């Protein structure tokens, strides 16, 4: 009894030149009823389809070429054959082995049974023609019905398993492809901006150099100016948002002309590798600066930043990627040294200047560790009594090889590197300690950089200096420039009020040289205005004289002390006295001197004795 069942619908192709063989196959797979149907149940229409057992769909081909066409159509319509029984000899066309070879070219997954009555066509011969394969069996004629059924069941199940395994394999391949793409994206892209990272940028640049045609690639390094101020005042989330927005703007400017990358922090890089001309490079650099400078809303407040750009094209055929980046970096530092918010091309000799700067920075750090800084003090006098009322502390660097280094040579670098905070704290403490040895009515003035206001720690530094030195807060005078209050910094104002609460006096230095000095007087009531020395040096000019008069009168009206700096002649002295300045400072009455000379020069032994009594 036929008890074998095929659970799924499979297409079976019978390829044989003998029509009776086709009928035999259909009879083998036709279920045999256990009992005869009633005459009333007999339907002639059902008899014609008795060979179409549930689970099998039979098609017949009488020549190999017909079979090839039918398998092609099945694959095209995605209704493939699972199994084919192929006769070995089918004259006058292709024989069985030729037919099988063509069928597997179309559908390699097709399971095939070779039907042969000839002993000369052995398994070894079939393998020698078709190659080793798991999709082939040989069935000797005449064959047993059960044997055919078993083969059909086994091979169609095998076909199902192979298809499922293939599908799973493809799914795994796709999963691996997706995960690999994700890992590649993480490995080659910046997590914050989605831009290329340093690794991808370097790879792109190396490829661009290797494949460069007539015009080599160009590299632009972009560094945001004063970005740390955003992080210090608004916090890192606001800084991250600014970085994201800048990255989007850079991508919009560069477009298809090259690749934009974030190298880290607030530093970006661009490689222009589509035969960039000088005009193209300059246009993109200008576009970057304009785009970056557009205001950005951070916590609902508009902020603007600028960018310093270093540019380097390939100077010669032997220039590699590392050298190109290094040269662009050198040019970027030149842009910062030239005042920021500008672009500079790399030029020969810039690397020497960078090395000098790096050496200066290293020496500056060593100077802090080795305590190479000293303070000199310049007196400020009451012009009417000629008595000293305070001393301004002036920083000097005693370099072990160069001697005294002028402040203009190292203060800007200290500010740029942030070392000015550490140095500034030292100056505050040492100045207050020195003032503790003076008469109690003598104040000490200390210049404070705008950088020292970042982070909100200046009031504590001042408090520590006052406490450790033991002087009264009223004897300390902090001198700032209007740059401290630029950018509508509420944090700086809060710190100024905190200093005022300690009794510390606040002086506005270099007054008259800024663009909006008067507006600062409305935002904070200073104790003193220090007129810039340039006006004293040009008293013979009418406009300078008008400013001198205006500053003196402004101080009187606002109840502020006024200091005239740069007094070197008696004539200058008489002029500022006539206009009512309350303090004078300059070489006429004293140059900066070491602390060891102050007592002998300005106080005398009696004053020293009185102050210590």
Buried (B, 14 or more C-beta within 10 A) or exposed (E): EEEEEBEEEBBBBBBBBEEEBBEBBBEBBBEEEEEEEEEEEEEEEEEEEEBEBEBBBBBBBBBBBBBBEBBBEBBEEEEBBBBBBBBBBBEEBBBBBBBBBBBBEBBEBBBBBBBBEEEEBEEEEBEEBBEEEEBBBBBBEEBEEEEBBEBBBEBBBBBBEBEEEEEEEEEEEEEEEEEEEEEEEEEBBBEEBEBBBBEBBBBBBBBBBEEBEEBBBBBBBBBBBBBBBBBBBBEEEBBBBBBBBBBBBBBEBBEEBBBBBBBEEBBBBBBBBEEBEEEBBBBBBEBBBEBBBEEBEBEEEEBEBBBBBBBBBBBEEEBEBEBBBBBBBBBBBBBBBEEBBBBBBBBEEBBEBBEEBEEBBEBBBEBBEEEBBBBBBBBBBEBEEEEBBBBBBBBBBBBEEEEEBEBEEBBEBBBBBEBBBEBBBBBBBBBBBBBBBBBEEBBBBBBBBBBBBBBBEBBEBBBBBBEEBEBBBEBBBBBBBBBBBBBEBEBBBEBBEBBBEBEBBBBBBBBBBBEEBEEBBEEBEBBBBBBBBBBBBBBEEEEBBEBBBBBBEBBEEEEBBBBBBBBBBEEBBEBBBEBBBBBBBBEBBBEBBEBEEBBEEBBEEEBBEEBEE
